[in-house]
């Protein structure tokens, strides 16, 4: 019964990823506030200050995270980019799926990644964004979502994917389906800081960085999954 229910749950999210995933635009013109953008609605992009001539950074949070909760990954990175560069920020918010029991959140990686790819195709084909100006950045499960998105886009290859501590549980080195790998963008760089249990330790980019050996960071205490 549990296996049947799980399979039914997984199918429902594969079919309805759009119901649980939103895209939030942030620019200097929007006073660094998020503006919800729907695929196909170019006016929402323009109203939020989206500029096709600027680089576009797509931020994808991980497990037990959200694009809208202050103090978590997307907010820190959004603020850092807005202060350093004049770019288009798109935060992929899949929080309702990311807050679930880990195996369920893991099964949402592929549908959310494919839906994110549809958004990338939208801004490329209908807005005129060059794939060479698109950079996806994902943390934890978000790193693998970025990989699926990069693999699934149909209008050229995105220029870069940055994976920040890609999640390890339920991902395997000999299975490239549904996880980040070097073929997902023209350039894939990965930073491993908690590899071995929570984080994926094997190389999965064109360049992989392992600060302090990549498995434990001074001052971070004990990792709890």
C-alpha positions in Angstrom: 0.0 0.0 0.0 2.8 2.4 0.9 4.6 1.7 -2.4 1.4 2.2 -4.3 0.6 5.5 -2.6 4.2 6.7 -3.1 4.0 5.9 -6.9 0.6 7.7 -7.1 2.1 10.8 -5.3 5.1 10.8 -7.6 3.0 10.6 -10.7 0.7 13.5 -9.5 3.7 15.8 -9.1 5.3 14.8 -12.4 2.0 15.8 -14.0 1.5 19.0 -12.0 4.9 20.5 -11.3 3.5 23.9 -12.4 1.1 23.9 -9.5 3.9 23.7 -7.0 6.7 25.8 -8.6 6.8 29.6 -9.0 9.3 31.9 -10.6 10.2 35.1 -8.8 12.0 38.0 -10.5 14.2 40.4 -8.7 16.0 43.4 -10.2 17.3 46.8 -9.1 14.4 48.3 -10.9 12.0 46.3 -8.7 13.8 47.7 -5.6 15.2 44.2 -5.0 11.7 42.9 -4.3 10.3 39.7 -5.8 7.8 39.9 -8.6 6.0 36.7 -9.6 6.4 35.8 -13.3 4.3 33.2 -15.2 5.6 31.3 -18.2 4.3 33.0 -21.3 3.6 36.4 -19.7 6.3 38.7 -21.0 4.7 41.8 -19.6 5.2 40.6 -16.0 8.9 40.4 -16.8 9.1 43.9 -18.2 7.0 45.3 -15.4 9.5 43.8 -12.9 12.5 45.5 -14.7 13.8 42.4 -16.6 16.4 43.6 -19.1 17.4 41.2 -21.9 20.8 42.8 -22.2 21.8 41.8 -18.7 22.9 38.4 -17.4 20.2 36.3 -15.8 21.0 34.3 -12.7 18.5 31.6 -11.8 18.6 30.5 -8.1 17.3 27.2 -7.0 17.0 26.4 -3.3 17.3 22.9 -1.8 15.6 20.6 0.7 13.9 22.3 3.7 14.5 25.7 2.1 12.4 28.4 0.4 13.0 31.3 -2.0 10.9 33.6 0.2 12.1 33.0 3.8 14.6 35.5 5.0 18.0 34.2 6.0 18.1 31.2 3.7 20.1 30.4 0.6 18.2 32.3 -2.2 17.9 35.4 -0.1 21.6 35.6 0.8 22.6 35.0 -2.8 20.1 37.4 -4.2 21.3 40.2 -1.9 24.9 39.5 -2.7 24.3 39.6 -6.5 22.2 42.7 -6.3 24.9 44.6 -4.4 27.7 43.4 -6.7 26.1 43.3 -10.1 23.2 44.7 -12.1 21.6 41.4 -13.2 18.2 39.7 -13.6 17.6 37.4 -10.7 15.1 34.6 -11.0 14.4 32.5 -7.9 12.7 29.2 -8.4 10.4 28.6 -5.5 9.5 24.9 -5.0 9.2 25.2 -1.2 5.9 23.2 -0.9 7.8 20.2 -2.3 11.1 20.9 -0.6 9.6 20.8 2.9 8.4 17.2 2.6 10.0 13.9 3.7 13.3 13.8 1.9 12.5 10.8 -0.5 9.4 12.7 -1.6 11.4 15.9 -2.2 14.0 13.9 -4.1 11.4 12.5 -6.4 10.3 16.1 -7.3 13.8 17.0 -8.7 13.1 15.8 -12.3 9.6 17.4 -12.7 10.7 20.7 -11.1 13.9 20.7 -13.3 11.9 20.1 -16.4 9.5 22.9 -15.6 12.4 25.2 -14.9 13.7 24.3 -18.3 10.4 25.5 -19.8 10.9 28.8 -18.1 14.4 29.1 -19.6 13.0 28.2 -23.0 10.4 30.9 -22.5 12.8 33.7 -21.8 15.1 32.6 -24.7 12.5 32.0 -27.4 9.9 34.7 -26.5 12.0 37.4 -24.7 15.2 37.1 -26.6 17.6 36.1 -23.8 20.8 34.5 -25.1 21.5 31.1 -23.6 25.1 32.3 -23.1 23.8 34.9 -20.6 21.9 32.3 -18.4 23.6 31.0 -15.3 21.8 28.5 -13.0 22.9 28.2 -9.3 21.5 25.4 -7.1 22.0 24.3 -3.6 21.4 20.7 -2.3 18.6 19.2 -4.3 18.5 22.5 -6.2 21.9 21.7 -7.7 20.4 18.6 -9.3 17.3 20.5 -10.3 19.6 22.9 -12.1 21.2 19.9 -13.8 17.9 18.5 -15.0 16.9 22.0 -16.2 20.1 22.4 -18.1 19.8 19.0 -19.7 16.1 19.7 -20.7 16.3 23.1 -22.3 15.5 23.0 -26.0 16.8 26.4 -27.2 20.6 26.0 -26.9 22.8 25.2 -23.9 22.9 27.5 -20.9 26.3 29.0 -20.3 26.9 27.8 -16.7 25.6 25.8 -13.8 27.0 26.2 -10.3 26.2 23.4 -7.9 26.6 24.3 -4.2 26.8 21.1 -2.1 24.7 18.9 -4.4 22.6 16.5 -2.3 23.9 12.9 -1.9 21.1 10.7 -0.6 19.3 8.7 -3.3 21.8 9.9 -6.0 24.4 7.5 -7.5 27.6 8.1 -9.4 26.8 5.6 -12.2 23.4 7.0 -12.9 23.4 10.4 -14.6 19.7 10.6 -15.0 18.1 13.2 -12.6 21.4 14.5 -11.2 24.0 17.2 -12.0 26.8 16.3 -14.4 29.2 18.1 -16.7 27.0 17.7 -19.8 24.2 19.9 -18.4 25.7 23.2 -19.4 28.7 24.6 -21.3 30.5 24.9 -18.0 29.6 23.2 -14.7 31.4 24.2 -11.5 30.7 22.5 -8.1 31.6 23.3 -4.6 31.6 20.4 -2.1 31.8 21.4 1.6 29.9 18.6 3.4 30.5 15.6 1.1 30.1 12.0 2.3 26.7 12.0 4.1 24.5 14.9 3.3 26.5 16.2 0.3 27.6 14.5 -2.9 31.3 13.8 -2.7 32.1 12.5 -6.1 33.1 15.0 -8.9 30.1 16.0 -10.9 31.2 19.1 -12.7 33.9 20.3 -15.2 35.6 21.7 -12.1 35.0 20.6 -8.6 36.2 22.5 -5.5 36.7 20.8 -2.1 37.4 23.5 0.6 39.2 21.9 3.6 38.9 18.5 1.9 35.2 19.0 1.2 33.7 17.0 4.0 33.8 19.1 7.2 34.3 22.8 7.7 35.9 24.3 10.7 33.4 26.0 13.1 30.4 24.2 11.6 29.9 21.6 14.3 28.3 18.3 13.7 26.3 17.8 10.5 22.8 16.5 11.1 20.8 15.2 8.1 
